[in-house]
Each structure stands twice: as structure tokens, then as C-alpha cells.
Amino acid sequence: MKVRLPNSGGAGNGTSITETSEGDAELNITDTPKATTTSKTGSTLTSAEVYAKVSPSNVGIVVYSQSSSSASGEGSGIVMGENKDHTCTYIITCAHVISGEGVKAVVQLHDGKQYDAEIVGYDSRTDIGVLKIKATGFTAAEFGDSTKLSVGETVYAIGNPGGTEFFGSFTNGMVSAISRTVSSQIGYSMECIQHTAAISPGNSGGGLFNMNGELVGIVNAKSSSSDAEGLGFAIPINDAIKVAQELLENGYVTGRPYLGITYLAVEDAQTAAQLGVNAY
């Protein structure tokens, strides 16, 4: 199935290898403290309780290109937590939201304040990216276990459809399929959570949460067919965490083979002779 990536506007593709300037990328995102929020009924949270729990961790991402002072795209992100020295905050989003040559990203928090962001790194193969801002004291999401999701389970998506104008929009749906293979515009197949929560351009990078308000996925795509409804997709958080940790530690995903090719255009016989090749 072909899907499109629902970010509002566009950045390019590719894999960033941008290391943090301070060398302080140490964040144990698997040990997020358990939430103190409980349901009035003592069971799973109500929709309103889920929203109250997860909305502070939602952020908006406004992207600017090097050649323009106006925004070239907008997306969403989720606060992961602070670095070990509590001097900056890390945010997880989609690679296609923040990728591209000379991209500058600005993060808008739920209180409306905006902060210039540093791109820690992004990986287009898994469509995961990490930003950092030099500010702290924000509410991080509680990370869940995406392997425990079941088809038919209620899930909630939060993000910014259409950009920050509709900041913090909250929708619900159900898990339609687990490990659904989709082929995206960036050229890689991904194993995603298929869900029916309404998402639109600008939702990319936002969170998919379970009934306990735990982050179980990163919203990244919806069906490109105009006739299709309720076909949304999210990257399982267990996969996203692994990539995010690699980006925090290295700025890129390690252990992958790369093929590099360098070429020089030969347009005259003199250049060809200097290179020791025949010009035709």
C-alpha cells in the first residue's frame, strides 16, 4: 500500500549525521517514570483523562528553509525528557518533518512559547528524528510497550493538523492492524501500526497513545488515496525508541552498510589525459 506522509509542507529526504554540540546526549527514555494519573473508576483512563495527561508533551515543529524566512513546513513532536545535566530537552518527531539541506527548526510548546531547536539527527529509513532545545521543565510522555497492543484496542492521536493553528488536536480510533507493511514516499518499507484515529497534514511526528495515556507510536503516514478513510499509520514506539537512542548517542543509526560514489565530469581531452582516461 502506498501512503503519504502527513506533514504540512516539506523538507527533503536523506539521513542526517549531525552530532550534538555539547556531547551530552544521554537520556534513558526507557525508564520514564510511571504516571501518577489514575482513572476515577480505577481502570483505564477516560478520554478526557488521557488528553489531560498527554497534551503537555505535545509540541509543534515549524520548519524554515535556508533560502526563505517564511515557514516551509509544519509538523508535530513529543517531549521525551531532559539530558543528564538538565540543561536541555529532547523531542522525538518524524525524519521527514525536519530533514533537508539547511533546514532550521523551531519548537512550539503547549504554552505557546517557541524555541530554536538543534537537529540532533534523523533517520529516513525508519522516519524518526530527534531535536533538542535549550530549555527544561516540560512534561515528558510516558512510554508504553507497542508489542502489547491488540487489534480493536482504542488509541488516541495528538498533534497539530494543518500546523500550529490547530495545535494539540486530539482524536481517537482503534488499532486496525499490527505490523502492517507500508511503502512510503521516502522509498522504504516500514512495519507500522494501522489505526483509525483521524490525522491530517501536520500530524506527522505526533504521538499515538493507548488507553493508559502511554506513548505507543509516532504518527507518520496516512493513505494517499482520496477514497480511503480511517487508514492512518504510526511507527511502533519500541522501534522508535531504539532509533532515537542511536541518534542521541551517535547522531545517526550505526551498523548499516553504505555505498559512496564520487564522480568528476570529464568534458575535454586535456582533463581526461590528466586523469589517465580516454575521452570519447
Secondary structure as UniProt FT lines:
FT   STRAND          2..4
FT   STRAND          8..9
FT   HELIX           29..31
FT   TURN            40..41
FT   HELIX           47..54
FT   HELIX           55..57
FT   STRAND          58..64
FT   TURN            66..67
FT   STRAND          71..82
FT   TURN            84..85
FT   STRAND          89..93
FT   HELIX           95..98
FT   TURN            101..102
FT   STRAND          104..108
FT   TURN            110..111
FT   STRAND          114..123
FT   TURN            124..127
FT   STRAND          128..133
FT   STRAND          142..143
FT   HELIX           146..148
FT   TURN            151..152
FT   STRAND          154..159
FT   TURN            161..162
FT   HELIX           164..166
FT   TURN            167..168
FT   STRAND          169..183
FT   TURN            185..186
FT   STRAND          189..195
FT   TURN            201..202
FT   TURN            204..205
FT   STRAND          207..209
FT   TURN            211..212
FT   STRAND          214..223
FT   TURN            226..227
FT   STRAND          232..236
FT   HELIX           237..250
FT   HELIX           269..275
//
